């Protein structure tokens, strides 16, 4: 076990009250995500219309294509994360994922009307997304101070969502100009995606060096300079174990469990949009624009939500975000005017994503050591994605059997139960975890009960005259 700081180890901490800049690497990653999301959302926005109206696929066939590709994305996240962690190949693995997604647009161009080739192209796009997500988020964690992880992820997600807003607008603008020429959308999407890959290659830092882990019982002098060893706070998981070794940490194990619990109670955006369309009975041509409302709110709140999480702790915003989702479900069952329901559901959905998407990664980051960031984040993302996939299947089956109102009421009960359980399970403090980690590193006996919840303690003030020890554990905020 070893402990040190995140970000630049040789940089002094910023004075209180001084506003720190977002790291350049985070801005570079955000720019790549913005460009790539323009490319991917151009296709995502028109694909249902292209497949169902253009090629005549049934909704069941489209649902199967989408469900299979989503499942593949969830599973391949682990592969991408573990591969990126081996030797610090975050840039190589992430770049491969971006390139695969860009090439999938060419697959759609060449597929013609072949359902099999279209399925392969959609699968390649989702596989690329799954491969790149964990390495990208690991790079954000590696290049951001631990106390600013919420703001770093919030900034990235805001830039990513900007692309999600621009993509559908660009796609429908192209369809209007070219008289519904879907091939033009796919061609432009490929060019934009290729530009995103070029930005990745030029501006994202390369190989991340991994320092050797000191032997048990030995404290080493902390490294200095840009290649210093970096981990993520007093809860860090032993980097010598495999992917599942991180589950030995009680805090990390609880986060994985809560991500799965909350994911299992989330029914998915498409169902919410279908319920809105069913209640408001608006023309189907406006359906693709519904996600833009939620994305706009997400864009506005992502950075403030990240800053708030850094200031108050990341646990509460995660729970409050799911509370916003609960209110969105409940609005659909109320007799309020249709316009109020429409605006309320889209706004609450945006609040949900702003308070949970990047915040969950920021909450997980301090529990991961150097060499295990991508795999550790991927495990959380996979648990959440697979749970959401199962939830979507269950909600669809319940809707078919009993009707949408009963299914939505069941989702409300499930979400309330998941939030209550997560409020008890999510880690609250760091004092005991820090003591256990230091005891293991020094070879001393542990006195704290393993897995016991710890209460936050006041961080000790650093001494200006003391020599640096082999452990450098920065003050962490309570989550």
ZIHU-V428640 format. One record per helix or strand. SS is the DSSP state (@ for helix, = for strand). FROM is the first residue (numbers start at 1). LEN is the number of residues. If there is no record, write none. Layout:
SS;FROM;LEN
SS;FROM;LEN
This chain:
@;24;31
@;59;27
@;90;22
@;115;28
@;146;32
@;182;22
@;243;6
@;250;15
@;269;12
@;284;29
@;314;18
@;338;28
@;373;30
@;404;22
@;431;12
